[in-house]
Amino acid sequence: MTAPIPRDLPDIPALPRTAPQVLPSVVPARAVVPPVRRPLTAVYRLALAVLATAAVLIEVLLGSPTRVLSYFVIQSTVLLALVTLASARRAWTARHPLPGAVTGAALLYVVVASLVHHIALADAAPAYAMTAGSGGGAAWLEPGAGHLLHTVLPVAALLDWLVLTPPARMHLRQATTWLLYPLAYLAFTLTRGELLPGSTAARYLYPFLDVARHGYRSVLANALLVGLAIYAVAVLLVALDHTRPKTRFRL
């Protein structure tokens, strides 16, 4: 017969009996918290998308469509209309919001276009305009469309972000990614100016990017300043996104 095994071996300290630690969950909050319908948010964003579309259509009807659609402010407004329309649908149908990288890019581009207009173009001499006017009865719509593009829509997009969008959805690494589109646009507008005939008026869409007037050295310096400004605004938006408080309107 064998001797019974003792419960506690001599000269060996007993192991502490502690409750097992619960590891932190790796499941995102949105996977367990069901989204809710937000009809007021959906209506606001739908109205924003309609205003953006109307402003773009007015500019296209009053000027050359190919030229108007080549402007940065027009392209960024089209992106804003698409993003806010998709966001309105998701808010109405109780679906999860769009990624912060998408909504942040749309907000950044319209804000930058507005800042460039008010700082560098609003008081330019000669006067800056995207269209020469149709000369018809609809010409009076052009100032209103310009005001929508450069002031009303950027402010409305900022209000949507501040009041109706959950915070802490942007990340600093996205600020660099957001620069890819402005870089591609710079290459596009410079190539467009080179390919147009030399006698064509207004080959370059923006005065500070006019190579024929300033030369490539000055234009690239101006582009570098604008690029640094875009990155600074992007970093500022990310910082504000992580410091702004929640509001009851985002529930």
C-alpha positions as a Markdown table, in Angstrom:
| # | Residue | x | y | z |
|---|---|---|---|---|
| 1 | Met | 0.0 | 0.0 | 0.0 |
| 2 | Thr | 1.1 | 3.5 | -0.7 |
| 3 | Ala | 1.0 | 6.3 | 1.9 |
| 4 | Pro | -1.6 | 9.1 | 1.3 |
| 5 | Ile | -0.3 | 12.2 | -0.4 |
| 6 | Pro | -0.4 | 15.1 | 2.1 |
| 7 | Arg | -2.5 | 18.2 | 1.1 |
| 8 | Asp | 0.4 | 20.6 | 1.9 |
| 9 | Leu | 4.0 | 19.5 | 1.4 |
| 10 | Pro | 6.3 | 20.5 | 4.2 |
| 11 | Asp | 8.9 | 23.3 | 3.7 |
| 12 | Ile | 7.0 | 24.5 | 0.6 |
| 13 | Pro | 5.1 | 27.8 | 1.0 |
| 14 | Ala | 1.5 | 27.6 | 0.0 |
| 15 | Leu | 0.6 | 29.4 | -3.2 |
| 16 | Pro | -1.6 | 32.4 | -2.7 |
| 17 | Arg | -5.1 | 31.9 | -3.8 |
| 18 | Thr | -6.2 | 34.9 | -5.7 |
| 19 | Ala | -9.2 | 35.4 | -7.9 |
| 20 | Pro | -8.3 | 35.3 | -11.7 |
| 21 | Gln | -7.9 | 38.7 | -13.2 |
| 22 | Val | -10.3 | 39.7 | -15.9 |
| 23 | Leu | -8.5 | 40.8 | -19.0 |
| 24 | Pro | -9.7 | 44.0 | -20.7 |
| 25 | Ser | -12.2 | 43.4 | -23.5 |
| 26 | Val | -11.0 | 44.0 | -27.0 |
| 27 | Val | -14.5 | 44.2 | -28.4 |
| 28 | Pro | -15.2 | 47.8 | -29.6 |
| 29 | Ala | -18.0 | 49.6 | -27.9 |
| 30 | Arg | -20.1 | 50.0 | -31.0 |
| 31 | Ala | -20.2 | 46.2 | -31.3 |
| 32 | Val | -22.2 | 45.9 | -28.1 |
| 33 | Val | -24.0 | 49.3 | -28.0 |
| 34 | Pro | -26.8 | 49.4 | -30.6 |
| 35 | Pro | -27.0 | 52.6 | -32.6 |
| 36 | Val | -30.2 | 54.7 | -32.5 |
| 37 | Arg | -32.1 | 56.7 | -35.0 |
| 38 | Arg | -31.2 | 60.4 | -35.1 |
| 39 | Pro | -33.8 | 62.0 | -37.3 |
| 40 | Leu | -32.9 | 65.7 | -36.5 |
| 41 | Thr | -29.3 | 65.0 | -37.3 |
| 42 | Ala | -30.4 | 63.3 | -40.6 |
| 43 | Val | -32.5 | 66.3 | -41.6 |
| 44 | Tyr | -29.7 | 68.8 | -40.8 |
| 45 | Arg | -27.2 | 66.8 | -42.9 |
| 46 | Leu | -29.6 | 66.3 | -45.7 |
| 47 | Ala | -30.2 | 70.1 | -45.8 |
| 48 | Leu | -26.4 | 70.6 | -45.8 |
| 49 | Ala | -26.0 | 68.2 | -48.7 |
| 50 | Val | -28.8 | 69.9 | -50.7 |
| 51 | Leu | -27.2 | 73.4 | -50.1 |
| 52 | Ala | -23.8 | 72.1 | -51.2 |
| 53 | Thr | -25.2 | 70.5 | -54.4 |
| 54 | Ala | -27.2 | 73.7 | -55.2 |
| 55 | Ala | -24.1 | 75.9 | -54.8 |
| 56 | Val | -22.1 | 73.7 | -57.1 |
| 57 | Leu | -24.8 | 73.5 | -59.7 |
| 58 | Ile | -25.2 | 77.3 | -59.8 |
| 59 | Glu | -21.5 | 77.7 | -60.4 |
| 60 | Val | -21.5 | 75.1 | -63.2 |
| 61 | Leu | -24.5 | 76.6 | -64.9 |
| 62 | Leu | -23.0 | 80.1 | -64.8 |
| 63 | Gly | -19.5 | 79.2 | -66.1 |
| 64 | Ser | -17.7 | 76.6 | -68.1 |
| 65 | Pro | -18.4 | 73.2 | -66.5 |
| 66 | Thr | -15.0 | 71.8 | -67.1 |
| 67 | Arg | -13.3 | 74.8 | -65.6 |
| 68 | Val | -15.6 | 75.2 | -62.6 |
| 69 | Leu | -15.3 | 71.5 | -61.7 |
| 70 | Ser | -11.5 | 71.9 | -61.7 |
| 71 | Tyr | -11.5 | 74.3 | -58.7 |
| 72 | Phe | -10.5 | 72.9 | -55.3 |
| 73 | Val | -13.4 | 74.5 | -53.5 |
| 74 | Ile | -15.9 | 72.9 | -56.0 |
| 75 | Gln | -14.4 | 69.4 | -55.6 |
| 76 | Ser | -14.2 | 69.7 | -51.8 |
| 77 | Thr | -17.9 | 70.8 | -51.8 |
| 78 | Val | -18.9 | 67.8 | -53.9 |
| 79 | Leu | -17.1 | 65.5 | -51.4 |
| 80 | Leu | -18.9 | 67.3 | -48.6 |
| 81 | Ala | -22.3 | 66.7 | -50.2 |
| 82 | Leu | -21.6 | 63.0 | -50.7 |
| 83 | Val | -20.3 | 62.5 | -47.2 |
| 84 | Thr | -23.1 | 64.4 | -45.5 |
| 85 | Leu | -25.7 | 62.6 | -47.7 |
| 86 | Ala | -24.3 | 59.2 | -46.6 |
| 87 | Ser | -24.1 | 60.4 | -43.0 |
| 88 | Ala | -27.8 | 61.5 | -43.1 |
| 89 | Arg | -28.9 | 58.1 | -44.4 |
| 90 | Arg | -27.0 | 56.4 | -41.6 |
| 91 | Ala | -28.4 | 58.7 | -39.0 |
| 92 | Trp | -31.9 | 58.1 | -40.3 |
| 93 | Thr | -31.6 | 54.3 | -40.5 |
| 94 | Ala | -29.8 | 53.9 | -37.1 |
| 95 | Arg | -26.6 | 52.7 | -38.7 |
| 96 | His | -23.1 | 53.3 | -37.4 |
| 97 | Pro | -21.5 | 56.6 | -38.5 |
| 98 | Leu | -19.0 | 56.9 | -41.3 |
| 99 | Pro | -15.3 | 56.5 | -40.3 |
| 100 | Gly | -13.6 | 59.6 | -38.8 |
| 101 | Ala | -11.0 | 59.5 | -41.6 |
| 102 | Val | -13.7 | 60.2 | -44.2 |
| 103 | Thr | -15.7 | 62.8 | -42.4 |
| 104 | Gly | -12.5 | 64.5 | -41.2 |
| 105 | Ala | -11.2 | 64.8 | -44.7 |
| 106 | Ala | -14.4 | 66.4 | -46.0 |
| 107 | Leu | -14.4 | 68.9 | -43.1 |
| 108 | Leu | -10.7 | 69.7 | -43.6 |
| 109 | Tyr | -10.9 | 70.4 | -47.3 |
| 110 | Val | -13.9 | 72.8 | -47.1 |
| 111 | Val | -12.4 | 74.6 | -44.1 |
| 112 | Val | -9.1 | 75.0 | -46.0 |
| 113 | Ala | -10.8 | 76.2 | -49.1 |
| 114 | Ser | -12.7 | 78.8 | -47.1 |
| 115 | Leu | -9.6 | 80.0 | -45.3 |
| 116 | Val | -7.6 | 80.3 | -48.6 |
| 117 | His | -10.5 | 82.3 | -50.1 |
| 118 | His | -10.9 | 84.7 | -47.2 |
| 119 | Ile | -7.2 | 85.2 | -46.6 |
| 120 | Ala | -5.7 | 85.2 | -50.1 |
| 121 | Leu | -8.4 | 85.7 | -52.7 |
| 122 | Ala | -11.3 | 87.8 | -51.3 |
| 123 | Asp | -9.3 | 91.1 | -51.6 |
| 124 | Ala | -7.1 | 90.1 | -54.6 |
| 125 | Ala | -6.5 | 92.6 | -57.4 |
| 126 | Pro | -7.7 | 92.0 | -60.0 |
| 127 | Ala | -10.9 | 90.6 | -58.4 |
| 128 | Tyr | -10.9 | 86.8 | -58.2 |
| 129 | Ala | -13.9 | 84.9 | -59.6 |
| 130 | Met | -14.5 | 81.4 | -60.7 |
| 131 | Thr | -17.0 | 82.4 | -63.4 |
| 132 | Ala | -17.2 | 85.4 | -65.6 |
| 133 | Gly | -21.0 | 85.5 | -65.2 |
| 134 | Ser | -23.5 | 84.3 | -67.7 |
| 135 | Gly | -24.8 | 87.8 | -68.4 |
| 136 | Gly | -28.4 | 86.6 | -68.2 |
| 137 | Gly | -31.1 | 86.8 | -65.7 |
| 138 | Ala | -29.4 | 84.1 | -63.5 |
| 139 | Ala | -26.2 | 86.1 | -63.0 |
| 140 | Trp | -27.4 | 87.5 | -59.7 |
| 141 | Leu | -27.1 | 83.9 | -58.3 |
| 142 | Glu | -23.3 | 83.8 | -58.5 |
| 143 | Pro | -22.5 | 86.0 | -55.4 |
| 144 | Gly | -25.0 | 83.9 | -53.4 |
| 145 | Ala | -23.4 | 80.7 | -54.6 |
| 146 | Gly | -19.9 | 82.0 | -53.7 |
| 147 | His | -21.1 | 83.0 | -50.3 |
| 148 | Leu | -22.5 | 79.5 | -49.8 |
| 149 | Leu | -19.3 | 77.8 | -50.9 |
| 150 | His | -16.8 | 79.9 | -49.0 |
| 151 | Thr | -18.7 | 80.8 | -45.8 |
| 152 | Val | -22.1 | 79.1 | -45.1 |
| 153 | Leu | -21.1 | 75.5 | -45.9 |
| 154 | Pro | -17.8 | 75.5 | -44.0 |
| 155 | Val | -19.5 | 77.0 | -40.9 |
| 156 | Ala | -22.4 | 74.5 | -41.2 |
| 157 | Ala | -19.9 | 71.6 | -41.6 |
| 158 | Leu | -18.1 | 72.8 | -38.5 |
| 159 | Leu | -21.3 | 73.0 | -36.5 |
| 160 | Asp | -22.2 | 69.4 | -37.6 |
| 161 | Trp | -18.8 | 68.2 | -36.4 |
| 162 | Leu | -18.9 | 70.1 | -33.1 |
| 163 | Val | -22.5 | 69.4 | -32.1 |
| 164 | Leu | -23.7 | 66.3 | -33.9 |
| 165 | Thr | -20.6 | 64.1 | -34.3 |
| 166 | Pro | -19.1 | 61.9 | -31.6 |
| 167 | Pro | -15.7 | 63.1 | -30.4 |
| 168 | Ala | -12.3 | 61.3 | -30.5 |
| 169 | Arg | -12.9 | 59.7 | -34.0 |
| 170 | Met | -9.9 | 61.3 | -35.7 |
| 171 | His | -6.3 | 60.2 | -35.3 |
| 172 | Leu | -3.0 | 62.1 | -35.8 |
| 173 | Arg | -1.7 | 59.6 | -38.4 |
| 174 | Gln | -4.6 | 60.6 | -40.6 |
| 175 | Ala | -3.4 | 64.2 | -40.9 |
| 176 | Thr | -0.6 | 63.0 | -43.2 |
| 177 | Thr | -2.9 | 60.9 | -45.3 |
| 178 | Trp | -5.2 | 63.9 | -45.8 |
| 179 | Leu | -2.4 | 65.7 | -47.6 |
| 180 | Leu | -2.4 | 63.2 | -50.5 |
| 181 | Tyr | -5.4 | 64.9 | -52.2 |
| 182 | Pro | -4.0 | 68.4 | -52.0 |
| 183 | Leu | -0.7 | 67.1 | -53.5 |
| 184 | Ala | -2.6 | 65.4 | -56.3 |
| 185 | Tyr | -4.6 | 68.5 | -56.9 |
| 186 | Leu | -1.4 | 70.6 | -57.1 |
| 187 | Ala | 0.0 | 68.3 | -59.8 |
| 188 | Phe | -3.4 | 68.4 | -61.6 |
| 189 | Thr | -3.7 | 72.2 | -61.7 |
| 190 | Leu | -0.1 | 72.7 | -62.8 |
| 191 | Thr | -0.4 | 70.1 | -65.5 |
| 192 | Arg | -3.6 | 71.6 | -66.7 |
| 193 | Gly | -2.0 | 75.0 | -67.0 |
| 194 | Glu | 0.9 | 73.6 | -69.0 |
| 195 | Leu | -1.4 | 71.7 | -71.4 |
| 196 | Leu | -3.7 | 74.7 | -72.2 |
| 197 | Pro | -2.7 | 76.9 | -75.1 |
| 198 | Gly | -0.4 | 79.8 | -74.2 |
| 199 | Ser | -2.9 | 82.4 | -75.4 |
| 200 | Thr | -5.7 | 81.0 | -73.2 |
| 201 | Ala | -6.7 | 83.4 | -70.5 |
| 202 | Ala | -6.7 | 82.2 | -66.9 |
| 203 | Arg | -4.7 | 79.0 | -67.6 |
| 204 | Tyr | -4.1 | 78.6 | -63.9 |
| 205 | Leu | -7.1 | 78.4 | -61.6 |
| 206 | Tyr | -5.6 | 80.3 | -58.6 |
| 207 | Pro | -3.4 | 83.5 | -58.7 |
| 208 | Phe | -0.8 | 82.2 | -56.3 |
| 209 | Leu | -0.4 | 79.1 | -58.5 |
| 210 | Asp | 0.1 | 81.1 | -61.8 |
| 211 | Val | 3.4 | 79.8 | -63.2 |
| 212 | Ala | 3.2 | 82.2 | -66.2 |
| 213 | Arg | 3.1 | 85.2 | -63.8 |
| 214 | His | 5.3 | 84.1 | -60.9 |
| 215 | Gly | 7.5 | 81.2 | -62.2 |
| 216 | Tyr | 7.8 | 77.8 | -60.7 |
| 217 | Arg | 10.0 | 78.8 | -57.8 |
| 218 | Ser | 7.5 | 81.2 | -56.4 |
| 219 | Val | 4.6 | 78.9 | -57.1 |
| 220 | Leu | 6.2 | 75.9 | -55.4 |
| 221 | Ala | 7.0 | 78.1 | -52.4 |
| 222 | Asn | 3.4 | 79.2 | -52.2 |
| 223 | Ala | 2.3 | 75.6 | -52.5 |
| 224 | Leu | 4.6 | 74.6 | -49.7 |
| 225 | Leu | 3.1 | 77.3 | -47.4 |
| 226 | Val | -0.4 | 76.2 | -48.3 |
| 227 | Gly | 0.6 | 72.6 | -47.6 |
| 228 | Leu | 2.0 | 73.4 | -44.2 |
| 229 | Ala | -1.1 | 75.4 | -43.4 |
| 230 | Ile | -3.3 | 72.4 | -44.4 |
| 231 | Tyr | -1.3 | 70.1 | -42.2 |
| 232 | Ala | -1.5 | 72.6 | -39.3 |
| 233 | Val | -5.3 | 72.8 | -39.7 |
| 234 | Ala | -5.5 | 69.0 | -39.8 |
| 235 | Val | -3.5 | 68.6 | -36.6 |
| 236 | Leu | -5.7 | 71.3 | -34.9 |
| 237 | Leu | -8.8 | 69.5 | -35.9 |
| 238 | Val | -7.5 | 66.2 | -34.5 |
| 239 | Ala | -6.5 | 67.9 | -31.2 |
| 240 | Leu | -9.9 | 69.6 | -30.9 |
| 241 | Asp | -11.6 | 66.3 | -31.7 |
| 242 | His | -9.9 | 64.6 | -28.6 |
| 243 | Thr | -10.6 | 67.6 | -26.3 |
| 244 | Arg | -14.1 | 68.7 | -27.1 |
| 245 | Pro | -16.8 | 67.4 | -24.7 |
| 246 | Lys | -19.7 | 65.2 | -25.6 |
| 247 | Thr | -23.1 | 66.8 | -25.9 |
| 248 | Arg | -26.6 | 65.4 | -25.5 |
| 249 | Phe | -27.3 | 66.0 | -29.2 |
| 250 | Arg | -24.9 | 63.2 | -30.1 |
| 251 | Leu | -27.0 | 60.5 | -28.3 |
